Protein backbone atom coordinates (compact mmCIF):
# COMPACT_ATOMS: atom_id res chain seq x y z
CA UNK A 1 0.00 0.00 0.00
CA UNK A 2 1.40 3.40 -1.06
CA UNK A 3 -1.41 5.79 -0.16
CA UNK A 4 -4.52 5.61 1.98
CA UNK A 5 -7.18 8.29 1.46
CA UNK A 6 -9.75 8.03 4.22
CA UNK A 7 -13.14 9.49 5.12
CA UNK A 8 -13.69 11.41 1.89
CA UNK A 9 -16.92 11.95 -0.01
CA UNK A 10 -15.81 9.80 -2.93
CA UNK A 11 -17.38 10.12 -6.39
CA UNK A 12 -18.25 6.57 -7.46
CA UNK A 13 -20.84 5.54 -10.07
CA UNK A 14 -22.02 9.15 -10.59
CA UNK A 15 -22.76 9.70 -6.89
CA UNK A 16 -20.94 10.54 -3.67
CA UNK A 17 -20.46 8.16 -0.76
CA UNK A 18 -18.16 8.24 2.24
CA UNK A 19 -15.37 5.77 1.56
CA UNK A 20 -11.68 5.03 1.84
CA UNK A 21 -9.31 4.48 -1.08
CA UNK A 22 -6.23 2.27 -1.10
CA UNK A 23 -3.55 3.04 -3.72
CA UNK A 24 -0.84 0.59 -4.74
CA UNK A 25 1.75 1.11 -7.50
CA UNK A 26 -0.03 4.23 -8.72
CA UNK A 27 -3.39 2.52 -9.19
CA UNK A 28 -6.58 2.23 -7.17
CA UNK A 29 -6.39 -1.10 -5.38
CA UNK A 30 -9.47 -0.84 -3.19
CA UNK A 31 -12.51 1.34 -2.46
CA UNK A 32 -13.99 0.35 0.85
CA UNK A 33 -16.29 1.47 3.63
CA UNK A 34 -14.18 -0.42 6.15
CA UNK A 35 -11.61 1.50 8.16
CA UNK A 36 -8.09 0.18 7.73
CA UNK A 37 -5.07 0.60 9.97
CA UNK A 38 -2.25 1.08 7.48
CA UNK A 39 1.34 1.16 8.71
CA UNK A 40 4.31 2.77 6.98
CA UNK A 41 2.09 4.38 4.39
CA UNK A 42 1.03 7.90 3.53
CA UNK A 43 -2.38 8.57 5.09
CA UNK A 44 -4.44 11.44 3.71
CA UNK A 45 -7.49 12.44 5.72
CA UNK A 46 -10.13 13.76 3.30
CA UNK A 47 -12.84 14.08 5.93
CA UNK A 48 -15.52 16.55 4.92
CA UNK A 49 -14.04 16.98 1.44
CA UNK A 50 -14.92 15.71 -2.03
CA UNK A 51 -12.67 13.12 -3.68
CA UNK A 52 -13.15 13.30 -7.45
CA UNK A 53 -11.41 11.91 -10.50
CA UNK A 54 -9.02 14.59 -11.71
CA UNK A 55 -9.94 16.97 -14.52
CA UNK A 56 -8.81 16.14 -18.06
CA UNK A 57 -8.18 19.26 -20.17
CA UNK A 58 -7.82 18.37 -23.86
CA UNK A 59 -7.46 21.97 -25.03
CA UNK A 60 -5.12 24.47 -23.35
CA UNK A 61 -2.46 26.75 -24.83
CA UNK A 62 -0.86 27.89 -21.61
CA UNK A 63 -1.02 29.77 -18.30
CA UNK A 64 1.20 31.67 -15.83
CA UNK A 65 3.18 33.42 -18.58
CA UNK A 66 3.89 30.19 -20.50
CA UNK A 67 2.72 29.80 -24.10
CA UNK A 68 2.81 26.18 -25.31
CA UNK A 69 4.25 27.11 -28.72
CA UNK A 70 7.28 28.70 -27.06
CA UNK A 71 7.43 26.54 -23.92
CA UNK A 72 10.78 25.04 -22.96
CA UNK A 73 10.89 21.86 -20.91
CA UNK A 74 11.19 23.99 -17.75
CA UNK A 75 8.23 26.08 -18.87
CA UNK A 76 6.19 22.89 -19.22
CA UNK A 77 7.14 22.07 -15.62
CA UNK A 78 5.69 25.40 -14.53
CA UNK A 79 2.57 24.88 -16.61
CA UNK A 80 1.98 21.36 -15.31
CA UNK A 81 2.29 22.55 -11.73
CA UNK A 82 -0.25 25.31 -12.31
CA UNK A 83 -2.75 22.97 -13.96
CA UNK A 84 -2.34 20.55 -11.05
CA UNK A 85 -3.12 23.38 -8.62
CA UNK A 86 -6.44 23.83 -10.44
CA UNK A 87 -7.36 20.14 -10.23
CA UNK A 88 -6.17 19.01 -13.66
CA UNK A 89 -4.58 15.56 -13.51
CA UNK A 90 -4.33 15.09 -17.30
CA UNK A 91 -3.85 17.67 -20.03
CA UNK A 92 -2.86 17.96 -23.64
CA UNK A 93 -0.54 20.81 -24.62
CA UNK A 94 -2.31 22.49 -27.53
CA UNK A 95 0.09 23.70 -30.20
CA UNK A 96 -1.45 26.54 -32.16
CA UNK A 97 -0.86 26.55 -35.93
CA UNK A 98 2.78 27.54 -36.42
CA UNK A 99 5.69 26.93 -38.77
CA UNK A 100 6.91 23.38 -39.26
CA UNK A 101 10.17 24.24 -37.50
CA UNK A 102 8.48 25.79 -34.44
CA UNK A 103 5.97 22.95 -34.18
CA UNK A 104 8.76 20.37 -34.24
CA UNK A 105 10.64 22.39 -31.60
CA UNK A 106 7.56 22.43 -29.36
CA UNK A 107 7.19 18.68 -29.83
CA UNK A 108 10.83 18.17 -28.87
CA UNK A 109 10.31 20.14 -25.63
CA UNK A 110 7.38 17.85 -24.88
CA UNK A 111 9.63 14.82 -25.47
CA UNK A 112 12.24 16.18 -23.07
CA UNK A 113 9.56 16.76 -20.45
CA UNK A 114 8.25 13.21 -20.83
CA UNK A 115 11.76 11.78 -20.64
CA UNK A 116 12.19 13.61 -17.33
CA UNK A 117 8.92 12.42 -15.79
CA UNK A 118 7.76 9.27 -17.56
CA UNK A 119 4.16 8.46 -16.70
CA UNK A 120 4.14 10.27 -13.33
CA UNK A 121 2.94 13.56 -14.76
CA UNK A 122 -0.33 15.20 -15.72
CA UNK A 123 0.91 16.11 -19.23
CA UNK A 124 -0.26 13.16 -21.31
CA UNK A 125 0.00 14.25 -24.94
CA UNK A 126 -0.26 16.84 -27.67
CA UNK A 127 -3.20 18.55 -29.37
CA UNK A 128 -2.53 20.11 -32.78
CA UNK A 129 -4.96 22.94 -33.44
CA UNK A 130 -4.32 23.16 -37.17
CA UNK A 131 -2.80 23.78 -39.61
CA UNK A 132 -5.61 22.19 -41.65
CA UNK A 133 -8.17 24.91 -40.89
CA UNK A 134 -10.42 27.30 -42.86
CA UNK A 135 -9.01 30.84 -43.31
CA UNK A 136 -12.49 32.39 -43.10
CA UNK A 137 -12.85 31.01 -39.56
CA UNK A 138 -9.22 31.27 -38.50
CA UNK A 139 -9.92 33.06 -35.22
CA UNK A 140 -6.44 33.56 -33.77
CA UNK A 141 -4.78 31.22 -36.27
CA UNK A 142 -2.11 32.78 -38.53
CA UNK A 143 -3.79 32.66 -41.94
CA UNK A 144 -0.57 32.40 -43.96
CA UNK A 145 0.26 29.10 -42.20
CA UNK A 146 -3.10 27.39 -42.82
CA UNK A 147 -2.91 24.63 -45.43
CA UNK A 148 -4.75 21.80 -47.12
CA UNK A 149 -4.38 18.45 -45.39
CA UNK A 150 -0.80 17.24 -45.67
CA UNK A 151 -0.55 13.69 -44.33
CA UNK A 152 3.23 13.58 -44.79
CA UNK A 153 3.52 16.57 -42.45
CA UNK A 154 1.13 15.06 -39.90
CA UNK A 155 2.98 11.75 -40.00
CA UNK A 156 6.24 13.64 -39.43
CA UNK A 157 4.74 15.34 -36.38
CA UNK A 158 3.40 12.06 -35.00
CA UNK A 159 6.73 10.29 -35.52
CA UNK A 160 8.58 13.17 -33.85
CA UNK A 161 6.16 12.93 -30.89
CA UNK A 162 6.66 9.16 -30.58
CA UNK A 163 2.94 8.67 -31.16
CA UNK A 164 1.85 11.20 -28.52
CA UNK A 165 -0.12 13.50 -30.84
CA UNK A 166 -3.46 12.37 -29.39
CA UNK A 167 -5.84 14.99 -30.78
CA UNK A 168 -6.11 17.25 -33.83
CA UNK A 169 -8.54 19.97 -34.92
CA UNK A 170 -9.30 20.11 -38.65
CA UNK A 171 -11.87 21.93 -40.80
CA UNK A 172 -14.01 19.53 -42.88
CA UNK A 173 -14.06 21.77 -45.96
CA UNK A 174 -10.27 21.97 -46.27
CA UNK A 175 -8.93 19.98 -49.20
CA UNK A 176 -8.23 16.39 -48.19
CA UNK A 177 -9.91 16.60 -44.79
CA UNK A 178 -12.92 14.31 -45.22
CA UNK A 179 -10.99 11.62 -47.07
CA UNK A 180 -8.07 11.49 -44.64
CA UNK A 181 -9.88 11.22 -41.31
CA UNK A 182 -9.49 7.43 -41.29
CA UNK A 183 -5.74 7.80 -41.89
CA UNK A 184 -5.49 10.27 -39.01
CA UNK A 185 -7.29 7.85 -36.72
CA UNK A 186 -4.95 5.07 -37.87
CA UNK A 187 -2.09 7.21 -36.54
CA UNK A 188 -3.72 7.08 -33.11
CA UNK A 189 -5.14 10.60 -33.31
CA UNK A 190 -8.65 11.60 -32.21
CA UNK A 191 -10.08 13.96 -34.83
CA UNK A 192 -12.08 17.06 -33.91
CA UNK A 193 -13.82 19.50 -36.27
CA UNK A 194 -13.47 23.25 -35.88
CA UNK A 195 -12.36 26.62 -37.25
CA UNK A 196 -14.79 25.85 -40.03
CA UNK A 197 -17.58 27.14 -42.21
CA UNK A 198 -18.38 23.65 -43.50
CA UNK A 199 -21.88 22.86 -44.62
CA UNK A 200 -24.06 20.33 -42.82
CA UNK A 201 -23.50 17.53 -45.34
CA UNK A 202 -19.70 17.80 -45.31
CA UNK A 203 -19.66 17.98 -41.52
CA UNK A 204 -21.89 14.93 -41.12
CA UNK A 205 -19.77 12.99 -43.62
CA UNK A 206 -16.68 13.84 -41.59
CA UNK A 207 -18.34 12.49 -38.45
CA UNK A 208 -19.43 9.35 -40.30
CA UNK A 209 -15.82 8.94 -41.44
CA UNK A 210 -14.62 8.98 -37.84
CA UNK A 211 -14.37 12.54 -36.53
CA UNK A 212 -15.17 12.27 -32.83
CA UNK A 213 -15.46 15.80 -31.52
CA UNK A 214 -16.28 19.45 -32.22
CA UNK A 215 -13.68 22.02 -31.14
CA UNK A 216 -14.91 24.89 -28.89
CA UNK A 217 -18.48 24.44 -30.12
CA UNK A 218 -20.18 27.57 -31.59
CA UNK A 219 -16.87 29.47 -31.58
CA UNK A 220 -14.90 29.99 -34.80
CA UNK A 221 -17.48 28.15 -36.89
CA UNK A 222 -20.50 28.72 -39.13
CA UNK A 223 -23.52 29.01 -36.86
CA UNK A 224 -26.91 27.32 -37.10
CA UNK A 225 -29.45 28.58 -39.64
CA UNK A 226 -32.86 27.03 -40.13
CA UNK A 227 -32.20 26.44 -43.84
CA UNK A 228 -28.45 25.78 -43.61
CA UNK A 229 -27.65 23.87 -40.40
CA UNK A 230 -23.90 23.96 -41.20
CA UNK A 231 -21.28 22.50 -38.89
CA UNK A 232 -23.10 23.78 -35.78
CA UNK A 233 -26.21 21.85 -36.77
CA UNK A 234 -24.17 18.70 -37.33
CA UNK A 235 -22.60 19.18 -33.91
CA UNK A 236 -25.99 19.25 -32.22
CA UNK A 237 -27.63 16.43 -34.18
CA UNK A 238 -24.77 13.94 -34.33
CA UNK A 239 -23.23 11.79 -31.60
CA UNK A 240 -19.99 13.79 -31.69
CA UNK A 241 -18.61 15.12 -28.44
CA UNK A 242 -18.82 18.91 -28.12
CA UNK A 243 -16.09 20.94 -26.45
CA UNK A 244 -17.39 23.85 -24.39
CA UNK A 245 -15.55 26.86 -22.95
CA UNK A 246 -17.65 27.68 -19.89
CA UNK A 247 -16.25 31.08 -18.96
CA UNK A 248 -19.48 33.01 -19.59
CA UNK A 249 -17.84 34.83 -22.51
CA UNK A 250 -17.40 32.25 -25.24
CA UNK A 251 -20.82 30.76 -24.49
CA UNK A 252 -23.78 32.47 -22.83
CA UNK A 253 -25.01 30.40 -19.86
CA UNK A 254 -28.23 29.77 -21.79
CA UNK A 255 -26.21 28.23 -24.61
CA UNK A 256 -24.40 25.98 -22.12
CA UNK A 257 -27.79 24.79 -20.88
CA UNK A 258 -29.02 24.33 -24.46
CA UNK A 259 -25.93 22.34 -25.38
CA UNK A 260 -26.42 20.01 -22.43
CA UNK A 261 -30.10 19.63 -23.22
CA UNK A 262 -29.37 18.75 -26.84
CA UNK A 263 -26.32 16.54 -26.28
CA UNK A 264 -26.91 15.12 -22.82
CA UNK A 265 -24.48 14.95 -19.92
CA UNK A 266 -22.36 12.31 -21.65
CA UNK A 267 -21.45 14.20 -24.85
CA UNK A 268 -20.16 17.61 -23.67
CA UNK A 269 -16.46 18.04 -22.88
CA UNK A 270 -15.45 21.04 -20.81
CA UNK A 271 -12.17 22.73 -21.81
CA UNK A 272 -10.30 25.84 -20.77
CA UNK A 273 -8.70 26.90 -24.09
CA UNK A 274 -6.52 28.87 -21.68
CA UNK A 275 -3.60 31.05 -22.77
CA UNK A 276 -0.45 32.29 -21.04
CA UNK A 277 -2.39 35.11 -19.32
CA UNK A 278 -4.31 32.60 -17.20
CA UNK A 279 -3.50 33.08 -13.52
CA UNK A 280 -2.06 36.55 -14.19
CA UNK A 281 -3.32 40.17 -14.25
CA UNK A 282 -4.64 41.96 -17.32
CA UNK A 283 -1.98 43.03 -19.80
CA UNK A 284 -0.21 42.18 -23.05
CA UNK A 285 0.62 38.56 -23.86
CA UNK A 286 1.26 36.14 -26.73
CA UNK A 287 -0.70 33.24 -28.22
CA UNK A 288 1.56 31.48 -30.68
CA UNK A 289 2.61 34.17 -33.17
CA UNK A 290 -0.19 36.53 -32.09
CA UNK A 291 -0.09 39.57 -29.82
CA UNK A 292 -2.88 39.41 -27.24
CA UNK A 293 -4.42 42.04 -24.98
CA UNK A 294 -6.30 40.95 -21.85
CA UNK A 295 -8.79 43.35 -20.30
CA UNK A 296 -11.06 42.33 -17.42
CA UNK A 297 -9.86 38.76 -17.96
CA UNK A 298 -11.05 38.76 -21.59
CA UNK A 299 -8.31 37.84 -24.10
CA UNK A 300 -8.45 39.31 -27.60
CA UNK A 301 -6.14 39.76 -30.56
CA UNK A 302 -4.32 43.09 -30.24
CA UNK A 303 -5.06 44.14 -33.83
CA UNK A 304 -8.64 42.84 -34.08
CA UNK A 305 -11.73 42.58 -31.93
CA UNK A 306 -11.46 38.78 -31.98
CA UNK A 307 -11.46 36.67 -28.83
CA UNK A 308 -8.29 34.58 -28.54
CA UNK A 309 -8.49 31.76 -26.04
CA UNK A 310 -9.46 32.29 -22.43
CA UNK A 311 -8.10 32.92 -18.95
CA UNK A 312 -10.26 30.11 -17.55
CA UNK A 313 -9.10 27.34 -15.22
CA UNK A 314 -10.62 23.90 -14.82
CA UNK A 315 -11.65 24.64 -11.24
CA UNK A 316 -13.40 27.88 -12.19
CA UNK A 317 -15.07 26.15 -15.13
CA UNK A 318 -16.46 23.52 -12.79
CA UNK A 319 -17.91 26.19 -10.51
CA UNK A 320 -19.33 28.03 -13.53
CA UNK A 321 -21.02 24.89 -14.79
CA UNK A 322 -22.87 24.47 -11.50
CA UNK A 323 -23.82 28.15 -11.51
CA UNK A 324 -24.90 28.28 -15.17
CA UNK A 325 -26.94 25.07 -15.12
CA UNK A 326 -28.15 24.70 -11.54
CA UNK A 327 -26.94 21.11 -11.69
CA UNK A 328 -25.06 19.50 -8.78
CA UNK A 329 -21.36 18.66 -8.76
CA UNK A 330 -22.00 14.94 -9.29
CA UNK A 331 -23.61 15.69 -12.65
CA UNK A 332 -21.33 18.34 -14.14
CA UNK A 333 -18.06 16.67 -13.06
CA UNK A 334 -18.54 14.22 -15.93
CA UNK A 335 -17.80 17.02 -18.41
CA UNK A 336 -14.31 17.28 -16.95
CA UNK A 337 -13.57 13.60 -16.32
CA UNK A 338 -15.47 10.73 -17.87
CA UNK A 339 -16.38 12.44 -21.14
CA UNK A 340 -12.91 13.60 -22.22
CA UNK A 341 -11.48 10.23 -21.16
CA UNK A 342 -13.96 8.40 -23.36
CA UNK A 343 -13.44 10.85 -26.22
CA UNK A 344 -9.68 10.24 -26.18
CA UNK A 345 -10.06 6.50 -25.69
CA UNK A 346 -8.32 6.47 -22.29
CA UNK A 347 -11.31 5.65 -20.07
CA UNK A 348 -9.76 2.27 -19.24
CA UNK A 349 -7.18 4.14 -17.14
CA UNK A 350 -8.64 7.57 -16.36
CA UNK A 351 -11.84 9.56 -15.91
CA UNK A 352 -13.47 7.78 -12.97
CA UNK A 353 -12.65 6.33 -9.57
CA UNK A 354 -12.63 2.57 -10.02
CA UNK A 355 -10.42 -0.29 -8.92
CA UNK A 356 -7.43 -0.86 -11.25
CA UNK A 357 -7.61 2.66 -12.72
CA UNK A 358 -4.81 5.19 -12.23
CA UNK A 359 -4.95 7.00 -8.90
CA UNK A 360 -5.65 10.46 -10.33
CA UNK A 361 -7.68 12.49 -7.83
CA UNK A 362 -8.60 16.05 -7.03
CA UNK A 363 -9.69 16.97 -3.49
CA UNK A 364 -12.24 19.79 -3.25
CA UNK A 365 -13.51 21.47 -0.10
CA UNK A 366 -17.15 22.33 0.55
CA UNK A 367 -16.74 25.56 -1.44
CA UNK A 368 -15.46 23.47 -4.40
CA UNK A 369 -11.95 24.92 -4.16
CA UNK A 370 -9.01 22.65 -4.96
CA UNK A 371 -7.13 21.51 -1.86
CA UNK A 372 -4.90 18.81 -3.32
CA UNK A 373 -4.24 16.93 -6.53
CA UNK A 374 -2.86 13.41 -6.92
CA UNK A 375 -1.46 11.92 -10.14
CA UNK A 376 -0.80 8.17 -10.08
CA UNK A 377 -1.04 8.42 -6.31
CA UNK A 378 1.57 11.15 -5.97
CA UNK A 379 0.52 14.39 -4.27
CA UNK A 380 1.33 17.36 -6.53
CA UNK A 381 0.07 20.32 -4.49
CA UNK A 382 2.44 20.02 -1.54
N, C-alpha and C positions, 0 to 999 in steps of 0.2 A: 504494500500500500504506500503510495507517494503523497496523497492528499486526501483529507477528509473534510468535506464541507457539511456542516451540521445545522439543523434547525432552520433552514431557509424555506421560503415559499417558492417551491420548485415548479417550473413550468413543464408539465408532462401531459401529453395527449391533449393539448389545447386548453389546459386548465391548470390552476395552481393547487398544490397540496404541500403541506409541511412534510419534508423528507430530508434524508441525509444522502450524500453522494460520496462514493468511494472511487478514487482515481488510481489506476495502476498503469505505468508505462505510457502515460499521456492519454489514456483512454478511460472512458467511464466503465468501471468494473461492476458497480452495484448502485442501485437506487432503492433505499430501504426506509421503512418507518421505524425500524429497530435502532436503538441507540447502541453504538459500538464504543469500545474502549481502546482506541488505537494507541500504540506505543511507538516511539521513534518515528513519528510521521508529522507532517505539517497539518495542523488542525485550524480550520477557518470557521469561525462562528458567524453564520449568516442570519442569526435570529432577528426576526422582524423585517428582513429584507427579501427582495425578489431575486431569485436565481434563474436567469434566462439563458437560452442559447445566445451566443454572441452575434452581433450584427455583421452582415455580409454586404459590403459596399462594392458593387460591380462597376461603379462609374464615379471616379474622383480624379481630379487633375492636380490636387495639391492642398496645402494648408501651411500655416506658420512660416510664411515667407519661402516656401519650397514649391517650385513648379516642376511637375514630373518631367517635362521635356528637357529641363536643364538640371535635373537632380543627380548629384553625385551619389556614390554609395553612402557617404555619411549623411547627405541630405535625406536619403530614403530612411535611414535610421531615425532621424528627427521626425519624419512624416509618420512612420509606423508607430512611434511612441505617442504622437498626438492622437492618431486614430484610435489607439488602444485606450487612451484616456477618455474617449467619447463612447466607448463600448463596442468598437469595431474589432472583431477577432479575425476577420478575413476581408481582404480588399484587393482589388485589381488596380494597378497604376495605369491610368488612362493617358495614353500618348496622343496628344492632339496632332492632326495632320501637320507634317513637317518634312524637311528634306530627307532623302534616303540616308545621308550621312548622319544627320542628327538623330533620326529614329534608331539607327543601328547603335549609335553611341548610348542612347537612353536604354536600349535593350542590354547593352554590355554592363551598364551600371546596375541594372536589375540582376544580371548574372553574378556580379561580384557580391551583391547583397545576399543572394541566395547561397552562394558558396560560404559566406560568413556564418549564416544562421541555419542552413538546412531547412528542415520542416518545422522548427520551433520558432515560427514567426507568423505574423498575421498578414504579411504580403504573400499572396498565393499565385499571382500571375499578372498578365498584361492584357489590357483592353486597347485595341487600336481604333480610335475614332477617326476613320478615314484611312487613306486618301480617296476612297471610291465614293464620293459624295456629290450631290447636285449643287452647282454654283449658285443657282437661284435661291437656295435655302442653306447657304453656307454658314449662317450665323457668325461665329467667331473663327471659322476656318479660313486659312489663307487661300483665296481663290486660285492663285497661280500655281498652287501645289496640288489641286484636285485633279484626278485623272480617271480615265476609264479603268475597269478592273484589269489588273495586271497580276496574274497568278504567279508568274516567276518572281515578282517582287514580294508577294505575300509569302511564298514558300521560302524565300531568302530570310525574311523576318522570322518565320517560324523556326527555321533551322538555327538561326542565330540565337533564338530564345530557348533552344533545347526543348521545343514543344510547349512552352509556357505561354504562348499567345492563346488565351482561353476564349476571347470574346472580340468581335469586330462589329463596327457599325458601317453599313453600306446603304446607298440609295438604290432602290429597285430599278429606277429608270436609267441609271448609268450603264453605258455599253458593257455588256458581259456580265452584269450583276445576276440576273435571273438564272442564267445558264450555268453559273459557276458556284452557286450556293452549295450544291452537293460536294463539290471539290473542296470547298472551304471546310465543310463539316468533316470530310475525310481527313483533314489536317488536324482534327481535334479542336476546331474553333466553333463556338456557338455564334450564330449569325443574328444580328439585330438590324432592324430597318430604321433609318432616320436621316435627317438633313435632306429631306426629299419632298418633291412635288408630284410624286408618282400617282397615277390614276388608280382607281379601285381594283381594276382587273389585274394590272401589273403587280400591285401589292399583294393581292390574294394569291396570285401564281407564285410569288416569292415565298409566301408562307407555306403553300402546298409543296414547294420544292425543298423546304426544310428550315426556312428562317424561323427563329424561335421567339423573338422578342421585338419590341418597338422601343427605340431610344428616346428618352425624355418626351414621352407622349404629349402631343399637342404643341410642342415647342419645336421650332425649325422644321415645320412640315406643312403641307397643304391641309387646310382645315376642312371639316365636314360641311357639305352642301347637300341639300335635299335631292338635287339632280345629279350631283357628281360627288359621291361619298369620299373618293380619293383615299389616300393612305390612312387618314384618321378614321374613316368609316371602316376600312379593313381591320384596323386595330381594335375597334370596338366589337365588330361582329365575329372575328376569328377567335381561335383558342390561343393566340400568341400572348405571351406575357407583356405587360405594359410597364415600362419604367415610369416613375413619378417623382418629380422634385417637389416635396411638400414644404416649401418655405413660405407659402402665402403670396409669392410674387410670380413664380412661373406658372402656377395653377391657382385659380381662385378656390377657396374651400368648397364652394358648391360644385366645382368641376372634380375635385378629389372625391366628393361623395358620389357624383354621377359615375365616375370611373369605377368605383367600387361596386356600385349598383349594377353596372353593365357587365363588369368582368368577374365579380365575385371576389371573395377574400383570398382566393388561391391563385389569382392571375395578375396581381399588381405587385411590382417590385419597387420598393422605395430606394432611392439613390440620393446622394448629396450633390453630385456634379460640382463639388467644391473646387475652389481655386486657391492659389497661394495666400490670398488675403484672409482666408478662414482662420479665425482665432486671433485676428489682429485688428487694429483700428482702421477707420476709413483712410483712403490715400491712393497712391498710384502704385500699380503692380503690373505683372506680366501674366499672360496666358499663352504659352507657346511663343509665337513670334509677335503676338499682339500686345499693345499697350492698353492697360485697363485702369479705369477710375472707379473707385468704390465710394459711394456716398450713402449714408444711412444704411450701410450693410448691403447695398444693392450694387452689384458689379456690372459695369457696362464698358463696351469698347470706347476708347478715348476719342476716336474720330467719328463715331456714329452713335445714334441712340439705340443701340442693340445690346440686349442683355447678354452677358458672357459668363456662363457658369454661375455659381452661387457661393455664399459664405456660410452655408448650412453645415451642421454636423449631424451625425446619425442620432445622437441623443436628443438634440432639439427637434429633429424630424419626427422622432417617436412621440415626443410630447405634442407636437403640432397635429399629428394624426389623431390623437385622442381628442384634442380640442376641436379640430375641424369636423370630425365625424360623430363625436359623442359616443364612440365605441370604447370598450374597456381595453386595457393593456393586453389581455390574453387573446384578443381578436387581432389587433393591429400589429402585434409583434411578428406575426407571420410574414408581413410585407418586408421585414428586415432579416428574416432568418430562413424559414422553410422555403419560401418562394424563390429567392435568388439561388439557394442551394439546388433546388430542383431544376431551375432554368439552366444552370451551369453543369448539371449532371454530377454534382458532388454530394447529393443528399445521403448517400451511403455513409459518409464520414462526418458531415456537418449539417447544421440547420435545425437540429432538435436535440433535446436531452434524452438519450436512449443508451442502454447498455451496448458497449462495443464501439460507440461513436467517439470521436475525438473530444477531449475534455476542454471545449471552448465555451467559456461562460462569461456573462456580464452580471455584476451584482448591482442592483438598483435599490435606493432607499425608498421610503414611502412617498417622497416627492418626485420619484422617477429620475433622480440624479444618479450618475454613475459613481459608484464607490470603488469598485475594483473590476479588473478584467483578467481572465485567465485564458491562455492559449496553450493547448496540449498540456493542461494542468499546471502551467507555470504562471505565477502571478506577475503581471506586467506593470501594474500601477503602484508599485512600492515607492 
